[in-house]
Amino acid sequence: MSNQYSNIDAPPTPTVAAPFSRLKLALITALSLFSFAIFTATPHYNLPTLSTTAFRKALHKDTTTAPLGCTVDVMILRHCEGQHLRQYCTKEGMARANYLATQFGPNEERWPTPTAMYARTPEKGKFVVREIELLVPLSEKTSVPIMWEGWDIAHKRELALELFGEMRRGEICDGLVLISWKHENIPKLARQMGCGPAEGCPERYPGTTFDQVWNIRYTYDQSEHKERKKGAMLPPHWSIQGTVLQENFDPVAWKKVGGQVDIGGEY
């Protein structure tokens, strides 16, 4: 049987590398494989791929008519725990949602009543509504509607720009905005909102917890610094500060005090 490669010229005899060259090649190969393994093992959403600079500029883009001292808090929360189908909240997830409703209000609650609430739009074909379900008990308690239509992951920049516009116009001063979102996309949303590691927002949201709350505080005020050359005070500007908080939901304690538990289902 003839060799199908018999007409191909034989490759030249390779030159034997010197011992040092072999060692150098081995080190380079090992480092390359290590770097590739690290990159492929790290989910893409954990990489700091977005700069916050452009979005801070977006906040300062137009004239601000908000009064000095205007402060706005934006809280980003992870959706509730999900079932095996991942569409609706589990029993514990709905307990979390009911617990969360007790944390906001005008009286002795931990946090004030939200000014507005947003939730990620359910993905097409999946109809995952856990972002919405997390806020339903709070919406029923406060009569603050949940705005979820048109706010999918692809439109997080538009969401940021809408809130920036309301801030500049002074429409939500001293307000609190809640955003219920998909956890692996929370860092990207925060960066769209102008908050990265330098401002206090981490590079990733841990996949093992539902309890973290990322609060981004925007403050419009007079600068305390002067221009180096002219010596005049710098004009008012928006400052951004991120803080990681905890919901502190304890399902055992919640059950003990008879906390309301609804089971997720048709929405």
C-alpha positions, 0 to 999 in steps of 0.5 A, spaced: 500 500 500 503 506 497 504 512 502 499 518 501 504 522 503 510 519 499 510 525 494 511 530 500 519 532 501 521 530 507 522 535 513 529 537 514 533 534 520 531 539 526 537 543 529 538 540 536 537 546 541 543 548 546 541 546 553 540 554 555 535 555 549 531 548 551 530 551 558 528 558 556 523 555 551 520 550 557 519 556 561 516 560 556 511 554 554 510 553 562 508 561 563 504 561 557 500 555 559 499 558 566 496 564 563 491 561 559 489 556 564 488 563 569 484 566 563 480 561 561 478 559 568 476 566 570 469 568 568 469 574 563 465 578 568 470 578 573 475 582 569 475 589 569 473 591 562 470 597 563 472 604 565 468 608 569 471 615 566 466 615 560 460 614 565 463 620 570 463 624 564 456 622 562 454 625 569 457 631 568 455 632 561 450 637 561 448 643 566 446 641 573 440 644 576 440 640 582 441 644 589 448 644 592 448 638 597 444 634 593 445 626 595 442 620 591 443 613 593 443 607 588 442 600 591 444 594 587 441 588 589 442 581 587 435 577 585 432 572 590 434 564 590 431 560 585 428 554 583 431 548 579 428 551 573 431 558 575 425 562 573 422 563 580 424 564 587 424 558 592 421 558 598 427 561 602 427 566 596 420 569 597 422 569 605 428 574 603 423 578 599 418 579 605 424 580 609 427 585 605 420 589 605 421 590 612 428 594 612 425 600 608 420 605 610 418 612 613 419 610 620 424 606 624 426 601 618 433 600 617 433 604 610 428 609 607 422 608 602 425 607 595 424 613 591 424 608 585 425 601 583 428 598 577 428 590 575 432 587 570 427 585 564 426 577 564 430 574 558 427 572 552 425 564 552 427 564 559 422 568 563 426 568 569 422 573 574 426 573 580 429 580 579 422 582 579 419 577 585 425 580 590 421 587 590 414 585 589 413 585 597 416 592 598 412 594 592 406 592 595 408 595 602 410 602 599 406 603 593 412 604 589 412 601 582 417 596 579 419 599 573 422 593 569 420 593 562 426 595 557 431 594 562 435 588 560 442 587 560 443 590 554 440 597 556 444 598 562 447 604 560 441 607 558 438 606 565 444 609 568 443 615 563 436 616 565 438 616 572 444 621 571 439 626 568 434 625 574 440 627 578 442 633 574 435 636 574 435 635 582 428 630 581 431 625 586 435 629 591 435 625 598 432 619 594 434 612 594 433 608 588 433 600 588 435 596 582 434 588 582 439 585 577 443 579 575 449 578 580 454 576 575 452 583 571 452 587 577 459 589 576 458 592 569 452 595 571 456 599 577 461 601 572 456 604 567 453 608 573 460 610 574 463 606 580 469 601 579 474 599 584 477 606 585 470 608 587 469 602 592 465 598 587 468 591 587 470 587 581 466 582 582 459 580 586 460 573 589 456 567 586 455 564 593 451 569 596 445 573 595 446 578 601 450 583 598 448 590 597 452 595 593 450 602 594 453 608 590 452 615 593 452 621 588 453 628 592 453 634 588 457 639 592 462 645 592 469 642 591 474 643 597 480 644 593 482 650 589 485 651 582 493 650 582 494 656 577 488 661 579 487 659 586 480 660 585 475 655 588 473 649 583 466 649 581 461 644 584 461 637 581 458 630 583 462 625 587 461 618 587 462 613 593 461 605 593 460 601 599 458 594 600 453 593 605 449 586 607 442 585 607 443 580 614 437 576 612 437 570 616 432 564 614 432 561 621 431 567 625 425 569 620 422 563 621 422 563 628 419 570 628 413 568 624 416 571 618 411 571 611 413 566 606 410 566 599 412 560 594 414 563 587 409 561 582 406 564 576 407 571 575 
